[in-house]
């Protein structure tokens, strides 16, 4: 699923009103695939990739705070 949210949870967010900067964590898709630790036999840890909503842009696909924005 590649849909993005229109805006984050902040009222009047200056980042959500912009369309010129895609999120540098998810490349503007609103989704990312971080690694998650999973415990396996004998206490060993294995890492698996999971698909999740981008936590840096809250799924909007828009940059949120990486570079200064003029308000």
N, CA, C and O atoms as a GROMACS GRO file, in nm:
protein
  284
    1UNK      N    1   0.083  -0.117   0.000
    1UNK     CA    2   0.000   0.000   0.000
    1UNK      C    3   0.089   0.124   0.000
    1UNK      O    4   0.172   0.140   0.090
    2UNK      N    5   0.074   0.212  -0.096
    2UNK     CA    6   0.160   0.328  -0.110
    2UNK      C    7   0.088   0.460  -0.089
    2UNK      O    8   0.133   0.563  -0.139
    3UNK      N    9  -0.023   0.460  -0.016
    3UNK     CA   10  -0.091   0.586   0.010
    3UNK      C   11  -0.022   0.660   0.123
    3UNK      O   12   0.036   0.598   0.212
    4UNK      N   13  -0.030   0.791   0.120
    4UNK     CA   14   0.030   0.873   0.225
    4UNK      C   15  -0.079   0.954   0.293
    4UNK      O   16  -0.185   0.978   0.235
    5UNK      N   17  -0.053   0.996   0.416
    5UNK     CA   18  -0.143   1.084   0.489
    5UNK      C   19  -0.132   1.224   0.433
    5UNK      O   20  -0.026   1.263   0.382
    6UNK      N   21  -0.239   1.300   0.441
    6UNK     CA   22  -0.238   1.439   0.394
    6UNK      C   23  -0.153   1.527   0.486
    6UNK      O   24  -0.079   1.613   0.438
    7UNK      N   25  -0.162   1.505   0.617
    7UNK     CA   26  -0.083   1.584   0.711
    7UNK      C   27  -0.058   1.504   0.839
    7UNK      O   28  -0.124   1.403   0.864
    8UNK      N   29   0.037   1.550   0.918
    8UNK     CA   30   0.068   1.485   1.044
    8UNK      C   31  -0.032   1.528   1.151
    8UNK      O   32  -0.130   1.595   1.119
    9UNK      N   33  -0.010   1.491   1.275
    9UNK     CA   34  -0.105   1.521   1.383
    9UNK      C   35  -0.096   1.664   1.434
    9UNK      O   36  -0.181   1.706   1.513
   10UNK      N   37   0.004   1.740   1.392
   10UNK     CA   38   0.020   1.877   1.439
   10UNK      C   39  -0.074   1.972   1.364
   10UNK      O   40  -0.086   1.964   1.241
   11UNK      N   41  -0.139   2.058   1.437
   11UNK     CA   42  -0.224   2.160   1.375
   11UNK      C   43  -0.135   2.266   1.311
   11UNK      O   44  -0.041   2.315   1.375
   12UNK      N   45  -0.163   2.303   1.189
   12UNK     CA   46  -0.087   2.406   1.116
   12UNK      C   47   0.062   2.374   1.108
   12UNK      O   48   0.145   2.462   1.130
   13UNK      N   49   0.096   2.251   1.076
   13UNK     CA   50   0.236   2.210   1.064
   13UNK      C   51   0.299   2.278   0.942
   13UNK      O   52   0.247   2.265   0.831
   14UNK      N   53   0.410   2.351   0.960
   14UNK     CA   54   0.473   2.419   0.846
   14UNK      C   55   0.534   2.320   0.746
   14UNK      O   56   0.553   2.354   0.630
   15UNK      N   57   0.566   2.199   0.790
   15UNK     CA   58   0.624   2.100   0.700
   15UNK      C   59   0.518   2.036   0.611
   15UNK      O   60   0.544   2.008   0.494
   16UNK      N   61   0.400   2.012   0.666
   16UNK     CA   62   0.294   1.948   0.587
   16UNK      C   63   0.238   2.038   0.478
   16UNK      O   64   0.182   1.990   0.380
   17UNK      N   65   0.254   2.170   0.494
   17UNK     CA   66   0.203   2.261   0.392
   17UNK      C   67   0.296   2.271   0.272
   17UNK      O   68   0.262   2.335   0.172
   18UNK      N   69   0.414   2.209   0.280
   18UNK     CA   70   0.511   2.212   0.169
   18UNK      C   71   0.501   2.086   0.085
   18UNK      O   72   0.469   1.979   0.136
   19UNK      N   73   0.527   2.099  -0.043
   19UNK     CA   74   0.531   1.983  -0.133
   19UNK      C   75   0.666   1.969  -0.202
   19UNK      O   76   0.682   1.881  -0.287
   20UNK      N   77   0.762   2.055  -0.169
   20UNK     CA   78   0.888   2.058  -0.242
   20UNK      C   79   0.997   1.967  -0.182
   20UNK      O   80   1.098   1.943  -0.248
   21UNK      N   81   0.977   1.916  -0.059
   21UNK     CA   82   1.080   1.834   0.004
   21UNK      C   83   1.025   1.696   0.043
   21UNK      O   84   0.950   1.686   0.140
   22UNK      N   85   1.062   1.591  -0.031
   22UNK     CA   86   1.020   1.458   0.011
   22UNK      C   87   1.100   1.414   0.134
   22UNK      O   88   1.214   1.455   0.152
   23UNK      N   89   1.041   1.332   0.216
   23UNK     CA   90   1.108   1.280   0.336
   23UNK      C   91   1.234   1.204   0.296
   23UNK      O   92   1.229   1.119   0.207
   24UNK      N   93   1.346   1.234   0.361
   24UNK     CA   94   1.472   1.169   0.322
   24UNK      C   95   1.484   1.029   0.383
   24UNK      O   96   1.576   0.955   0.348
   25UNK      N   97   1.393   0.991   0.473
   25UNK     CA   98   1.397   0.856   0.530
   25UNK      C   99   1.322   0.756   0.443
   25UNK      O  100   1.366   0.642   0.426
   26UNK      N  101   1.208   0.799   0.386
   26UNK     CA  102   1.126   0.707   0.306
   26UNK      C  103   1.121   0.747   0.159
   26UNK      O  104   1.049   0.685   0.081
   27UNK      N  105   1.195   0.849   0.120
   27UNK     CA  106   1.197   0.901  -0.018
   27UNK      C  107   1.060   0.946  -0.067
   27UNK      O  108   1.030   0.939  -0.186
   28UNK      N  109   0.976   0.991   0.027
   28UNK     CA  110   0.846   1.045  -0.011
   28UNK      C  111   0.735   0.944  -0.024
   28UNK      O  112   0.624   0.980  -0.064
   29UNK      N  113   0.760   0.817   0.007
   29UNK     CA  114   0.657   0.714  -0.007
   29UNK      C  115   0.565   0.704   0.114
   29UNK      O  116   0.454   0.653   0.103
   30UNK      N  117   0.611   0.752   0.232
   30UNK     CA  118   0.533   0.739   0.354
   30UNK      C  119   0.551   0.605   0.422
   30UNK      O  120   0.494   0.581   0.528
   31UNK      N  121   0.632   0.516   0.360
   31UNK     CA  122   0.658   0.382   0.416
   31UNK      C  123   0.808   0.360   0.422
   31UNK      O  124   0.883   0.414   0.340
   32UNK      N  125   0.853   0.282   0.520
   32UNK     CA  126   0.994   0.244   0.527
   32UNK      C  127   1.004   0.101   0.574
   32UNK      O  128   0.904   0.042   0.615
   33UNK      N  129   1.122   0.044   0.570
   33UNK     CA  130   1.142  -0.097   0.607
   33UNK      C  131   1.259  -0.109   0.705
   33UNK      O  132   1.369  -0.146   0.665
   34UNK      N  133   1.234  -0.078   0.834
   34UNK     CA  134   1.342  -0.090   0.933
   34UNK      C  135   1.369  -0.235   0.969
   34UNK      O  136   1.291  -0.324   0.936
   35UNK      N  137   1.480  -0.257   1.037
   35UNK     CA  138   1.515  -0.391   1.084
   35UNK      C  139   1.462  -0.408   1.227
   35UNK      O  140   1.469  -0.316   1.308
   36UNK      N  141   1.408  -0.527   1.255
   36UNK     CA  142   1.355  -0.558   1.387
   36UNK      C  143   1.425  -0.682   1.442
   36UNK      O  144   1.438  -0.781   1.370
   37UNK      N  145   1.471  -0.678   1.569
   37UNK     CA  146   1.535  -0.796   1.626
   37UNK      C  147   1.432  -0.903   1.661
   37UNK      O  148   1.323  -0.873   1.710
   38UNK      N  149   1.467  -1.028   1.634
   38UNK     CA  150   1.382  -1.142   1.666
   38UNK      C  151   1.467  -1.245   1.739
   38UNK      O  152   1.572  -1.284   1.689
   39UNK      N  153   1.422  -1.289   1.857
   39UNK     CA  154   1.496  -1.388   1.933
   39UNK      C  155   1.472  -1.527   1.872
   39UNK      O  156   1.358  -1.566   1.846
   40UNK      N  157   1.580  -1.600   1.849
   40UNK     CA  158   1.572  -1.736   1.796
   40UNK      C  159   1.630  -1.831   1.902
   40UNK      O  160   1.661  -1.788   2.013
   41UNK      N  161   1.645  -1.958   1.870
   41UNK     CA  162   1.692  -2.059   1.964
   41UNK      C  163   1.820  -2.018   2.036
   41UNK      O  164   1.904  -1.948   1.980
   42UNK      N  165   1.834  -2.065   2.159
   42UNK     CA  166   1.951  -2.043   2.244
   42UNK      C  167   1.984  -1.896   2.266
   42UNK      O  168   2.100  -1.862   2.290
   43UNK      N  169   1.886  -1.808   2.258
   43UNK     CA  170   1.909  -1.668   2.288
   43UNK      C  171   1.974  -1.587   2.177
   43UNK      O  172   2.003  -1.469   2.196
   44UNK      N  173   1.997  -1.646   2.063
   44UNK     CA  174   2.056  -1.572   1.952
   44UNK      C  175   1.953  -1.471   1.898
   44UNK      O  176   1.833  -1.492   1.911
   45UNK      N  177   2.002  -1.366   1.838
   45UNK     CA  178   1.914  -1.263   1.781
   45UNK      C  179   1.934  -1.260   1.630
   45UNK      O  180   2.046  -1.257   1.580
   46UNK      N  181   1.822  -1.260   1.560
   46UNK     CA  182   1.823  -1.249   1.415
   46UNK      C  183   1.749  -1.121   1.380
   46UNK      O  184   1.655  -1.082   1.451
   47UNK      N  185   1.789  -1.055   1.275
   47UNK     CA  186   1.725  -0.930   1.233
   47UNK      C  187   1.640  -0.956   1.111
   47UNK      O  188   1.685  -1.019   1.015
   48UNK      N  189   1.517  -0.907   1.113
   48UNK     CA  190   1.429  -0.919   0.996
   48UNK      C  191   1.376  -0.783   0.959
   48UNK      O  192   1.353  -0.698   1.045
   49UNK      N  193   1.355  -0.762   0.831
   49UNK     CA  194   1.305  -0.635   0.781
   49UNK      C  195   1.153  -0.638   0.787
   49UNK      O  196   1.090  -0.736   0.747
   50UNK      N  197   1.094  -0.528   0.837
   50UNK     CA  198   0.949  -0.516   0.844
   50UNK      C  199   0.905  -0.392   0.768
   50UNK      O  200   0.980  -0.294   0.761
   51UNK      N  201   0.786  -0.394   0.712
   51UNK     CA  202   0.730  -0.276   0.644
   51UNK      C  203   0.646  -0.200   0.745
   51UNK      O  204   0.567  -0.259   0.818
   52UNK      N  205   0.664  -0.069   0.750
   52UNK     CA  206   0.596   0.012   0.850
   52UNK      C  207   0.574   0.153   0.795
   52UNK      O  208   0.640   0.194   0.699
   53UNK      N  209   0.481   0.226   0.857
   53UNK     CA  210   0.463   0.367   0.824
   53UNK      C  211   0.588   0.442   0.869
   53UNK      O  212   0.639   0.417   0.978
   54UNK      N  213   0.636   0.532   0.788
   54UNK     CA  214   0.755   0.609   0.822
   54UNK      C  215   0.729   0.691   0.948
   54UNK      O  216   0.635   0.771   0.952
   55UNK      N  217   0.811   0.672   1.048
   55UNK     CA  218   0.794   0.743   1.174
   55UNK      C  219   0.855   0.883   1.171
   55UNK      O  220   0.826   0.965   1.258
   56UNK      N  221   0.936   0.911   1.073
   56UNK     CA  222   1.000   1.042   1.066
   56UNK      C  223   0.908   1.147   1.003
   56UNK      O  224   0.915   1.264   1.039
   57UNK      N  225   0.823   1.105   0.911
   57UNK     CA  226   0.730   1.200   0.848
   57UNK      C  227   0.585   1.166   0.883
   57UNK      O  228   0.492   1.227   0.829
   58UNK      N  229   0.565   1.071   0.970
   58UNK     CA  230   0.432   1.020   1.011
   58UNK      C  231   0.346   0.978   0.892
   58UNK      O  232   0.225   0.997   0.892
   59UNK      N  233   0.411   0.922   0.792
   59UNK     CA  234   0.338   0.869   0.677
   59UNK      C  235   0.293   0.972   0.576
   59UNK      O  236   0.218   0.938   0.484
   60UNK      N  237   0.338   1.096   0.588
   60UNK     CA  238   0.296   1.199   0.492
   60UNK      C  239   0.383   1.199   0.366
   60UNK      O  240   0.340   1.246   0.261
   61UNK      N  241   0.504   1.146   0.378
   61UNK     CA  242   0.597   1.150   0.266
   61UNK      C  243   0.667   1.284   0.251
   61UNK      O  244   0.746   1.304   0.158
   62UNK      N  245   0.638   1.377   0.343
   62UNK     CA  246   0.696   1.512   0.338
   62UNK      C  247   0.803   1.527   0.446
   62UNK      O  248   0.788   1.477   0.557
   63UNK      N  249   0.909   1.595   0.412
   63UNK     CA  250   1.019   1.618   0.508
   63UNK      C  251   0.965   1.687   0.633
   63UNK      O  252   0.884   1.779   0.623
   64UNK      N  253   1.011   1.643   0.750
   64UNK     CA  254   0.970   1.702   0.878
   64UNK      C  255   1.092   1.729   0.964
   64UNK      O  256   1.130   1.644   1.044
   65UNK      N  257   1.152   1.846   0.948
   65UNK     CA  258   1.251   1.893   1.041
   65UNK      C  259   1.396   1.858   1.016
   65UNK      O  260   1.480   1.888   1.101
   66UNK      N  261   1.431   1.798   0.904
   66UNK     CA  262   1.569   1.761   0.878
   66UNK      C  263   1.653   1.884   0.845
   66UNK      O  264   1.770   1.892   0.883
   67UNK      N  265   1.594   1.977   0.776
   67UNK     CA  266   1.662   2.102   0.740
   67UNK      C  267   1.578   2.220   0.786
   67UNK      O  268   1.456   2.206   0.800
   68UNK      N  269   1.638   2.334   0.811
   68UNK     CA  270   1.560   2.452   0.855
   68UNK      C  271   1.457   2.493   0.749
   68UNK      O  272   1.485   2.491   0.629
   69UNK      N  273   1.341   2.529   0.796
   69UNK     CA  274   1.236   2.577   0.705
   69UNK      C  275   1.199   2.719   0.748
   69UNK      O  276   1.188   2.748   0.867
   70UNK      N  277   1.180   2.805   0.652
   70UNK     CA  278   1.139   2.941   0.687
   70UNK      C  279   0.988   2.942   0.704
   70UNK      O  280   0.914   2.896   0.617
   71UNK      N  281   0.944   2.994   0.815
   71UNK     CA  282   0.800   2.992   0.845
   71UNK      C  283   0.734   3.111   0.790
   71UNK      O  284   0.613   3.127   0.805
   0.00000   0.00000   0.00000
